[in-house]
Amino acid sequence: MSEPIPGVEVVIGGQTFTAAPLNFKALRQYGQMIDEFGAGRKTKMSDLPLLLGVIAASLRRNHPDMTDEFLDENVDTVNVRPLLEKVMQASGVGGAPAGEQKPVAEPGQTATGTSASST
């Protein structure tokens, strides 16, 4: 087996996997959807195959034996968005790049960016 591609760890179905950055093939295939979700578009049922496709493209770079059946059984409406965010983080698309954490808030600021001190 070749060296794993650095990425972000994700847990699916109680197992830990490494989500690798999306390659250019996946970015070309799913780029429009990634842009729309990055702009805050709500998830529709018709989006699920695309979302699973993005997650699968990332995971299969390090785990080529990852099956659609495993993802279908273990990805659900609760974990699909966090998994997609981890894939985007691993890819450096939205959020902090892999291995780099963004602070939740600057000192003296709340997570929404407002001042934590009262006036």
DSSP file (Angstrom, degrees, kcal/mol; ACC not computed):
  #  RESIDUE AA STRUCTURE BP1 BP2  ACC     N-H-->O    O-->H-N    N-H-->O    O-->H-N    TCO  KAPPA ALPHA  PHI   PSI    X-CA   Y-CA   Z-CA
    1    1 A M              0   0    0      0, 0.0     2,-0.0     0, 0.0     0, 0.0   0.000 360.0 360.0 360.0 140.3    0.0    0.0    0.0
    2    2 A S        -     0   0    0      1,-0.2     3,-0.1     3,-0.0     0, 0.0  -0.266 360.0 -72.2 -77.7 168.7    1.3    3.5   -0.8
    3    3 A E        -     0   0    0      1,-0.1    -1,-0.2    -2,-0.0     2,-0.0  -0.343  57.7-108.7 -58.8 136.2    1.7    6.3    1.7
    4    4 A P        -     0   0    0      0, 0.0    -1,-0.1     0, 0.0    58,-0.1  -0.361  30.1-112.9 -66.5 149.9   -1.6    7.7    2.9
    5    5 A I        -     0   0    0     13,-0.1    57,-0.0    56,-0.1    56,-0.0  -0.710  37.3-110.4 -81.4 127.9   -2.5   11.1    1.7
    6    6 A P        +     0   0    0      0, 0.0     2,-0.2     0, 0.0    92,-0.1  -0.275  62.5 123.1 -59.0 145.4   -2.6   13.6    4.6
    7    7 A G        -     0   0    0     13,-0.2     2,-0.4    -3,-0.0    13,-0.2  -0.766  58.8 -52.8-167.9-146.2   -6.0   14.8    5.5
    8    8 A V  E     -A   19   0A   0     11,-2.2    11,-3.1    -2,-0.2     2,-0.2  -0.962  47.5-119.9-122.2 132.0   -8.6   15.1    8.2
    9    9 A E  E     -A   18   0A   0     -2,-0.4     2,-0.3     9,-0.2     9,-0.2  -0.492  32.8-179.3 -72.4 138.6   -9.8   12.2   10.4
   10   10 A V  E     -A   17   0A   0      7,-2.7     7,-3.1    -2,-0.2     2,-0.5  -0.965  20.7-138.2-133.2 151.8  -13.5   11.4   10.3
   11   11 A V  E     +A   16   0A   0     -2,-0.3     2,-0.4     5,-0.2     5,-0.2  -0.959  25.2 171.2-114.0 124.3  -15.5    8.7   12.1
   12   12 A I  E >  S-A   15   0A   0      3,-2.7     3,-1.9    -2,-0.5    63,-0.1  -0.996  71.7  -8.0-133.0 126.4  -18.2    6.8   10.1
   13   13 A G  T 3  S-     0   0    0     61,-0.4    -1,-0.1    -2,-0.4     3,-0.1   0.827 129.0 -57.0  58.9  32.3  -20.0    3.8   11.4
   14   14 A G  T 3  S+     0   0    0      1,-0.3     2,-0.4     0, 0.0    -1,-0.3   0.505 116.8 110.2  78.1   4.1  -17.7    3.7   14.4
   15   15 A Q  E <   -A   12   0A   0     -3,-1.9    -3,-2.7     0, 0.0     2,-0.5  -0.883  65.1-129.3-113.4 145.1  -14.6    3.4   12.2
   16   16 A T  E     +A   11   0A   0     -2,-0.4     2,-0.3    -5,-0.2    -5,-0.2  -0.798  31.0 171.9 -96.7 131.6  -11.9    6.1   11.7
   17   17 A F  E     -A   10   0A   0     -7,-3.1    -7,-2.7    -2,-0.5     2,-0.6  -0.864  32.3-118.9-129.2 163.3  -10.9    7.1    8.2
   18   18 A T  E     -A    9   0A   0     -2,-0.3     2,-0.6    -9,-0.2    44,-0.3  -0.932  19.9-148.3-108.7 114.7   -8.8    9.9    6.7
   19   19 A A  E     -A    8   0A   0    -11,-3.1   -11,-2.2    -2,-0.6    40,-0.2  -0.718  20.8-154.7 -78.8 118.2  -10.6   12.3    4.4
   20   20 A A        -     0   0    0     38,-1.1   -13,-0.2    -2,-0.6    71,-0.2  -0.516  28.5 -83.9 -90.9 159.7   -8.0   13.3    1.8
   21   21 A P        -     0   0    0      0, 0.0     2,-0.1     0, 0.0    -1,-0.1  -0.335  53.7-102.6 -58.0 144.3   -8.1   16.6   -0.2
   22   22 A L        -     0   0    0     65,-0.3     2,-0.1     1,-0.1    36,-0.1  -0.465  36.1-130.6 -66.7 139.2  -10.3   16.4   -3.3
   23   23 A N     >  -     0   0    0     -2,-0.1     4,-2.4    34,-0.1     5,-0.2  -0.348  29.0 -97.6 -83.3 173.4   -8.4   15.9   -6.5
   24   24 A F  H  > S+     0   0    0      1,-0.2     4,-2.6     2,-0.2     5,-0.2   0.836 122.5  59.6 -63.7 -32.3   -9.0   18.1   -9.5
   25   25 A K  H  > S+     0   0    0      2,-0.2     4,-2.1     1,-0.2    -1,-0.2   0.946 110.2  41.7 -59.6 -47.6  -11.2   15.4  -11.1
   26   26 A A  H  > S+     0   0    0      2,-0.2     4,-3.0     1,-0.2     5,-0.2   0.885 112.8  54.0 -67.9 -38.5  -13.6   15.6   -8.1
   27   27 A L  H  X S+     0   0    0     -4,-2.4     4,-1.4     1,-0.2    -1,-0.2   0.896 110.8  46.3 -63.9 -39.0  -13.4   19.4   -8.0
   28   28 A R  H  < S+     0   0    0     -4,-2.6     4,-0.3    -5,-0.2    -1,-0.2   0.916 116.6  45.5 -65.8 -41.8  -14.4   19.6  -11.6
   29   29 A Q  H  < S+     0   0    0     -4,-2.1    -2,-0.2    -5,-0.2    -1,-0.2   0.886 130.3  20.9 -69.7 -39.8  -17.2   17.1  -11.1
   30   30 A Y  H  X S+     0   0    0     -4,-3.0     4,-2.5    -5,-0.1     5,-0.2   0.312  89.0 110.0-114.2   6.6  -18.6   18.6   -7.9
   31   31 A G  H  X S+     0   0    0     -4,-1.4     4,-2.5     1,-0.2     5,-0.2   0.861  78.2  50.0 -56.1 -43.8  -17.3   22.2   -8.0
   32   32 A Q  H  > S+     0   0    0     -4,-0.3     4,-2.4     1,-0.2    -1,-0.2   0.924 112.8  47.1 -63.5 -43.6  -20.7   23.9   -8.6
   33   33 A M  H  > S+     0   0    0      2,-0.2     4,-2.4     1,-0.2     5,-0.2   0.906 111.1  51.9 -64.2 -41.0  -22.3   22.0   -5.7
   34   34 A I  H  X S+     0   0    0     -4,-2.5     4,-2.2     1,-0.2    -2,-0.2   0.919 110.2  49.1 -61.2 -43.9  -19.4   22.8   -3.4
   35   35 A D  H  X S+     0   0    0     -4,-2.5     4,-1.3    -5,-0.2    -2,-0.2   0.916 111.2  49.7 -60.9 -43.9  -19.7   26.5   -4.3
   36   36 A E  H  <>S+     0   0    0     -4,-2.4     5,-2.0     1,-0.2    -2,-0.2   0.903 113.2  44.9 -64.9 -41.5  -23.5   26.5   -3.7
   37   37 A F  H ><5S+     0   0    0     -4,-2.4     3,-1.6     1,-0.2    -1,-0.2   0.845 108.6  57.3 -73.0 -31.7  -23.2   24.8   -0.3
   38   38 A G  H 3<5S+     0   0    0     -4,-2.2    -1,-0.2     1,-0.3    -2,-0.2   0.790 102.2  56.8 -64.7 -26.5  -20.3   27.1    0.7
   39   39 A A  T 3<5S-     0   0    0     -4,-1.3    -1,-0.3    -3,-0.2    -2,-0.2   0.363 127.8-100.5 -86.3   4.9  -22.7   30.0    0.0
   40   40 A G  T < 5 +     0   0    0     -3,-1.6    -3,-0.2     1,-0.2    -2,-0.1   0.640  59.9 168.2  91.3  15.2  -25.1   28.5    2.6
   41   41 A R      < -     0   0    0     -5,-2.0    -1,-0.2     1,-0.1     2,-0.1  -0.381  38.6-112.4 -64.0 139.6  -27.6   26.8    0.3
   42   42 A K        -     0   0    0      1,-0.1     2,-0.3    -2,-0.1    -1,-0.1  -0.380  32.3-106.4 -70.2 149.7  -29.9   24.4    2.2
   43   43 A T        -     0   0    0     -2,-0.1     2,-0.3    -6,-0.0    -1,-0.1  -0.613  34.1-165.3 -79.8 134.0  -29.7   20.7    1.6
   44   44 A K    >>  -     0   0    0     -2,-0.3     3,-2.0     1,-0.1     4,-0.5  -0.830  33.6-112.6-113.6 157.3  -32.4   19.0   -0.5
   45   45 A M  G >4 S+     0   0    0     -2,-0.3     3,-1.3     1,-0.3    -1,-0.1   0.855 117.9  60.6 -56.1 -35.6  -33.1   15.3   -0.7
   46   46 A S  G 34 S+     0   0    0      1,-0.2     4,-0.3     2,-0.1    -1,-0.3   0.651  97.1  61.6 -69.3 -13.0  -32.1   15.5   -4.4
   47   47 A D  G X> S+     0   0    0     -3,-2.0     4,-2.5     1,-0.2     3,-0.6   0.672  78.6  88.9 -82.5 -18.5  -28.6   16.7   -3.2
   48   48 A L  H <X S+     0   0    0     -3,-1.3     4,-2.8    -4,-0.5     5,-0.3   0.858  83.7  51.5 -56.4 -43.5  -27.8   13.5   -1.3
   49   49 A P  H 3> S+     0   0    0      0, 0.0     4,-1.9     0, 0.0    -1,-0.3   0.904 113.3  46.8 -60.3 -37.5  -26.2   11.5   -4.1
   50   50 A L  H <> S+     0   0    0     -3,-0.6     4,-2.2    -4,-0.3    -2,-0.2   0.917 111.8  50.1 -68.0 -42.5  -23.9   14.5   -4.9
   51   51 A L  H  X S+     0   0    0     -4,-2.5     4,-2.3     1,-0.2    -1,-0.2   0.931 112.5  46.7 -61.7 -45.3  -23.0   15.0   -1.2
   52   52 A L  H  X S+     0   0    0     -4,-2.8     4,-2.9    -5,-0.2    -1,-0.2   0.857 109.2  56.4 -64.5 -34.0  -22.2   11.3   -0.9
   53   53 A G  H  X S+     0   0    0     -4,-1.9     4,-2.4    -5,-0.3    -2,-0.2   0.906 108.1  46.6 -62.7 -42.2  -20.2   11.5   -4.1
   54   54 A V  H  X S+     0   0    0     -4,-2.2     4,-1.8     2,-0.2    -2,-0.2   0.940 114.8  46.4 -64.3 -48.1  -18.0   14.3   -2.7
   55   55 A I  H  X S+     0   0    0     -4,-2.3     4,-2.6     1,-0.2    -2,-0.2   0.926 114.3  48.2 -61.1 -45.0  -17.5   12.4    0.6
   56   56 A A  H  X S+     0   0    0     -4,-2.9     4,-2.9     1,-0.2    -1,-0.2   0.900 107.5  55.1 -63.0 -42.1  -16.7    9.1   -1.3
   57   57 A A  H  < S+     0   0    0     -4,-2.4     4,-0.5     1,-0.2    -1,-0.2   0.890 112.8  43.3 -59.7 -39.7  -14.3   10.9   -3.7
   58   58 A S  H >< S+     0   0    0     -4,-1.8   -38,-1.1     2,-0.2     3,-0.9   0.947 116.7  44.6 -69.7 -49.9  -12.3   12.2   -0.7
   59   59 A L  H >X S+     0   0    0     -4,-2.6     4,-2.3     1,-0.2     3,-1.1   0.856 105.6  60.8 -67.1 -35.8  -12.4    9.0    1.3
   60   60 A R  T 3< S+     0   0    0     -4,-2.9    -1,-0.2     1,-0.3    -2,-0.2   0.666  88.6  72.2 -70.1 -14.7  -11.5    6.7   -1.6
   61   61 A R  T <4 S+     0   0    0     -3,-0.9    -1,-0.3    -4,-0.5    -2,-0.2   0.869 118.8  18.5 -66.1 -33.5   -8.2    8.4   -2.1
   62   62 A N  T <4 S+     0   0    0     -3,-1.1    -2,-0.2    -4,-0.5    -1,-0.2   0.608 136.3  40.5-105.4 -19.3   -7.0    6.7    1.1
   63   63 A H    ><  +     0   0    0     -4,-2.3     3,-2.3    -5,-0.2    -1,-0.2  -0.645  62.1 171.8-131.4  73.6   -9.5    4.0    1.4
   64   64 A P  T 3  S+     0   0    0      0, 0.0    -4,-0.1     0, 0.0    -1,-0.1   0.678  77.1  62.8 -62.8 -16.3  -10.1    2.6   -2.2
   65   65 A D  T 3  S+     0   0    0     -3,-0.1     2,-0.2     2,-0.1    -5,-0.1   0.410  71.4 126.3 -87.9   3.3  -12.2   -0.2   -0.8
   66   66 A M    <   -     0   0    0     -3,-2.3     2,-0.3   -10,-0.1    -6,-0.0  -0.449  50.9-149.8 -62.4 124.1  -14.8    2.2    0.6
   67   67 A T     >  -     0   0    0     -2,-0.2     4,-1.9     1,-0.1     5,-0.2  -0.659  23.0-128.5-101.2 154.6  -18.2    1.0   -0.8
   68   68 A D  H  > S+     0   0    0     -2,-0.3     4,-3.2     1,-0.2     5,-0.2   0.881 112.4  58.3 -60.6 -38.4  -21.3    3.0   -1.7
   69   69 A E  H  > S+     0   0    0      2,-0.2     4,-2.1     1,-0.2    -1,-0.2   0.915 104.2  49.8 -60.6 -44.3  -23.2    0.5    0.4
   70   70 A F  H  > S+     0   0    0      1,-0.2     4,-1.5     2,-0.2    -1,-0.2   0.935 114.5  44.8 -60.2 -45.7  -21.1    1.3    3.5
   71   71 A L  H  X S+     0   0    0     -4,-1.9     4,-2.6     1,-0.2     3,-0.2   0.920 111.1  53.1 -65.4 -43.1  -21.7    5.0    3.0
   72   72 A D  H  < S+     0   0    0     -4,-3.2    -1,-0.2     1,-0.2    -2,-0.2   0.871 114.3  43.0 -58.6 -37.2  -25.4    4.6    2.3
   73   73 A E  H  < S+     0   0    0     -4,-2.1    -1,-0.2    -5,-0.2    -2,-0.2   0.740 124.2  33.1 -81.5 -23.3  -25.8    2.6    5.5
   74   74 A N  H  < S+     0   0    0     -4,-1.5     2,-0.5    -3,-0.2   -61,-0.4   0.579  99.2  78.3-115.8 -12.3  -23.6    4.9    7.8
   75   75 A V     <  +     0   0    0     -4,-2.6     2,-0.2    -5,-0.2   -63,-0.0  -0.871  60.6 164.0 -99.0 131.2  -24.1    8.4    6.5
   76   76 A D     >  -     0   0    0     -2,-0.5     4,-1.9    -3,-0.0     3,-0.1  -0.702  54.4 -80.6-136.2-174.6  -27.3   10.0    7.6
   77   77 A T  T  4 S+     0   0    0     -2,-0.2     4,-0.3     1,-0.2    -2,-0.0   0.693 124.9  50.9 -67.9 -18.0  -29.1   13.4    7.9
   78   78 A V  T  4 S+     0   0    0      1,-0.1    -1,-0.2     2,-0.1     3,-0.1   0.869 119.6  30.1 -85.6 -39.9  -27.2   14.1   11.1
   79   79 A N  T  > S+     0   0    0      1,-0.1     4,-2.2     2,-0.1     5,-0.2   0.545  96.2  84.8-101.0  -5.7  -23.6   13.4   10.0
   80   80 A V  H  X S+     0   0    0     -4,-1.9     4,-2.4     2,-0.2     5,-0.2   0.924  93.1  46.1 -64.2 -44.0  -23.7   14.3    6.3
   81   81 A R  H  > S+     0   0    0     -4,-0.3     4,-2.5     2,-0.2    -1,-0.2   0.939 113.8  47.2 -66.8 -47.5  -23.1   18.0    6.8
   82   82 A P  H  > S+     0   0    0      0, 0.0     4,-2.0     0, 0.0    -1,-0.2   0.889 113.0  50.6 -60.8 -36.7  -20.2   17.6    9.3
   83   83 A L  H  X S+     0   0    0     -4,-2.2     4,-2.2     2,-0.2    -2,-0.2   0.929 110.3  48.9 -64.7 -43.9  -18.6   15.0    7.0
   84   84 A L  H  X S+     0   0    0     -4,-2.4     4,-2.5     1,-0.2    -1,-0.2   0.899 109.7  52.3 -61.6 -40.8  -18.8   17.3    4.1
   85   85 A E  H  X S+     0   0    0     -4,-2.5     4,-2.4     1,-0.2    -1,-0.2   0.879 108.3  51.0 -63.2 -37.8  -17.3   20.1    6.1
   86   86 A K  H  X S+     0   0    0     -4,-2.0     4,-2.7     2,-0.2    -1,-0.2   0.895 109.8  50.0 -65.8 -39.9  -14.4   17.8    7.1
   87   87 A V  H  X S+     0   0    0     -4,-2.2     4,-1.7     2,-0.2   -65,-0.3   0.920 111.6  48.2 -63.2 -43.2  -13.8   17.0    3.4
   88   88 A M  H  X>S+     0   0    0     -4,-2.5     5,-2.6     2,-0.2     4,-0.7   0.894 111.3  50.9 -64.3 -39.2  -13.9   20.7    2.6
   89   89 A Q  H ><5S+     0   0    0     -4,-2.4     3,-1.0     1,-0.2     9,-0.7   0.928 109.6  49.5 -62.7 -45.2  -11.4   21.3    5.4
   90   90 A A  H 3<5S+     0   0    0     -4,-2.7     8,-0.3     1,-0.2    -1,-0.2   0.834 113.6  47.8 -61.5 -31.9   -9.1   18.6    4.1
   91   91 A S  H 3<5S-     0   0    0     -4,-1.7    -1,-0.2     2,-0.2    -2,-0.2   0.520 110.6-120.0 -88.3  -6.8   -9.3   20.2    0.7
   92   92 A G  T <<5S+     0   0    0     -3,-1.0     2,-0.7    -4,-0.7    -3,-0.2   0.740  73.3 130.4  72.6  21.2   -8.6   23.7    1.9
   93   93 A V  S   <S-     0   0    0     -5,-2.6    -1,-0.2     1,-0.3    -2,-0.2  -0.907  75.4 -18.2-110.7 104.2  -12.0   24.8    0.5
   94   94 A G  S    S+     0   0    0     -2,-0.7    -1,-0.3     1,-0.2    -2,-0.2   0.459 119.1  32.9  72.7 137.8  -13.9   26.7    3.1
   95   95 A G  S    S-     0   0    0     -3,-0.1    -1,-0.2     2,-0.0     6,-0.1  -0.185 111.4 -31.5  75.2-174.8  -12.9   26.5    6.7
   96   96 A A  S    S-     0   0    0      1,-0.1    -4,-0.3    -3,-0.1    -3,-0.1  -0.506  71.3-105.8 -76.5 143.6   -9.4   26.0    7.9
   97   97 A P    >   -     0   0    0      0, 0.0     3,-2.4     0, 0.0    -7,-0.2  -0.223  58.5 -67.0 -61.8 160.8   -7.0   24.0    5.8
   98   98 A A  T 3  S+     0   0    0     -9,-0.7   -90,-0.1    -8,-0.3     3,-0.1  -0.219 124.7  12.9 -51.9 132.3   -6.1   20.5    6.9
   99   99 A G  T 3  S+     0   0    0      1,-0.2     2,-0.5    -3,-0.1    -1,-0.3   0.407 107.1 100.6  82.1  -2.6   -4.1   20.6   10.1
  100  100 A E    <   -     0   0    0     -3,-2.4     2,-0.4   -11,-0.1    -1,-0.2  -0.968  58.3-153.5-120.6 126.1   -4.8   24.2   10.8
  101  101 A Q        -     0   0    0     -2,-0.5    -3,-0.0    -3,-0.1    -6,-0.0  -0.824   7.3-142.5-101.2 134.3   -7.5   25.3   13.3
  102  102 A K        -     0   0    0     -2,-0.4    -6,-0.1     1,-0.1     2,-0.1  -0.738  31.6-108.6 -85.6 140.1   -9.3   28.6   13.0
  103  103 A P        -     0   0    0      0, 0.0     3,-0.2     0, 0.0    -1,-0.1  -0.413  15.7-134.5 -66.9 146.8  -10.0   30.2   16.4
  104  104 A V  S    S-     0   0    0      1,-0.3     2,-0.3    -2,-0.1    -2,-0.0   0.904  85.9 -10.5 -66.5 -40.4  -13.7   30.1   17.5
  105  105 A A  S    S-     0   0    0      7,-0.1    -1,-0.3     8,-0.0     6,-0.1  -0.985  74.3-107.7-155.8 150.0  -13.4   33.8   18.5
  106  106 A E    >   -     0   0    0     -2,-0.3     3,-2.4     4,-0.3     7,-0.1  -0.426  59.3 -77.6 -71.4 154.6  -10.7   36.3   18.9
  107  107 A P  T 3  S+     0   0    0      0, 0.0    -1,-0.1     0, 0.0     3,-0.1  -0.318 123.5  18.9 -54.7 134.2   -9.9   37.3   22.5
  108  108 A G  T 3  S+     0   0    0      1,-0.3     8,-2.6    -3,-0.1     9,-0.5   0.479 110.6  98.7  82.4   2.6  -12.6   39.7   23.8
  109  109 A Q  B <   -B  115   0B   0     -3,-2.4    -1,-0.3     6,-0.3     6,-0.2  -0.881  68.8-128.8-119.9 152.4  -15.0   38.6   21.1
  110  110 A T    >   -     0   0    0      4,-2.9     3,-2.0    -2,-0.3    -4,-0.3  -0.423  42.0 -94.5 -85.9 173.3  -17.9   36.1   21.1
  111  111 A A  T 3  S+     0   0    0      1,-0.3    -1,-0.1    -6,-0.1    -2,-0.0   0.724 127.3  56.9 -62.5 -20.6  -18.1   33.4   18.4
  112  112 A T  T 3  S-     0   0    0      2,-0.1    -1,-0.3    -7,-0.0     3,-0.1   0.486 120.6-108.0 -89.3  -2.7  -20.3   35.7   16.4
  113  113 A G  S <  S+     0   0    0     -3,-2.0     2,-0.2     1,-0.3    -2,-0.1   0.489  77.1 128.8  93.2   2.5  -17.7   38.4   16.3
  114  114 A T  S    S-     0   0    0      1,-0.1    -4,-2.9     2,-0.0    -1,-0.3  -0.543  70.2 -87.3 -89.5 160.6  -19.4   40.8   18.7
  115  115 A S  B     -B  109   0B   0     -6,-0.2    -6,-0.3    -2,-0.2    -1,-0.1  -0.410  26.0-150.7 -68.4 137.8  -17.6   42.3   21.7
  116  116 A A  S    S+     0   0    0     -8,-2.6     2,-0.2    -2,-0.1    -7,-0.1   0.647  74.0  85.3 -83.0 -15.4  -17.8   40.1   24.8
  117  117 A S  S    S-     0   0    0     -9,-0.5     2,-0.2     1,-0.1    -2,-0.1  -0.601  80.5-122.2 -87.1 148.5  -17.6   43.2   27.1
  118  118 A S              0   0    0     -2,-0.2    -2,-0.1     1,-0.1    -1,-0.1  -0.544 360.0 360.0 -87.3 155.9  -20.7   45.1   28.0
  119  119 A T              0   0    0     -2,-0.2    -1,-0.1     0, 0.0    -2,-0.0   0.403 360.0 360.0-105.1 360.0  -21.1   48.8   27.3
